[in-house]
Amino acid sequence: MPLKRMSPVEQKVNEFWSHITLNMRYRDEDTKFEGVASAITFYRHSGTRVLLKALNSGAPVEHWFDEVSLTPVDADGTVGFVNGGTSYP
């Protein structure tokens, strides 16, 4: 069976949206891990996942988290957006 080309209406139904902004710093409330949001994945039957990247003793570390458990964090550790949300911390 050949693949069907999607109409603009069908494509609109398949769009996804997230509260996460890439290149912003976030903290996972369960583990307290902090890092920069580098990727977002959307799953059909589960929640949105976000990849946070950070440095640990100079080595890159990355972990996936549920979007709902993340809070934006300023470079000084306070809740908020880093540099107004325009750049890496």
N, C-alpha and C positions, 0 to 999 in steps of 0.2 A: 504494500500500500504506500503510495507516494506521500511525502510530507505536504501538509496544507499550508499555504502562505497565510499568515495572520492578517486580518483587517486592522485598521487603526483602532477600531473599537475594542477588538480582542487584545491588542497590544496594551491599551490603556488599563485594562483589567489586570494585566500581569505586571504593572509597575509596583515598586516597593518604595517605602519611605522609612527613615530612621531619625531618632532624636540625636544620634551620634554625629559629630562632625569630625572628619578625618583630620589628622595632624593636631588634634587637641589632646590634652592630658586628662586622663580619667583614673579614678580609684574604684576597685571592686570592693564593695561593702562587706562581702563575706571573708575575703582573704587579705584585704588591705593592700593588695598588689597595685602599684601605680605604673602607668606607662602611657605612651602615645598611641592613639587609635590609628591603626595602619590598614585595616581591612574590615569589611562588614559582609556577613553572609545572611541570606534570607532563605529559610527553609519552608517548604510547603505546609508541613504539619507540625512545626514547632517554632519556638521563638527565634528572634534575631540574635546572631552571635557576632561578637566584636573581637578582633585581634589587637591586644595591647603589646607594644614592644618597649623594652627598657634595657638599661645597661646594669649588669651585676658584676662588680670588680672588673670593669672594662670589657666584659663579654656580653654580647647581645642575648637577651632572653625574651621569649614571646609566649603568650598564653591566650587562649580563647575564653571569653566570658559571655554570659547572657547580658543582653543590652539592659534589661531592667535592673540589674545589680550595680550598674556603673553610675558614678557621680563625677561631674567635671571638677577638676582641681587646678588651682593656680600653682605656679612654680614654688611659692613659699609654703605650700601645703594647705592653703585655705580653699574652701569650696568656691568654684567660679571658673572663669575661662582664662587661659593663658594668653597673654599679649592681645587681649581682645579677640581671640580666636583667629588670629591671622598668621601665626607661625609656630614652629617648634619651640618648646620651652628652652 
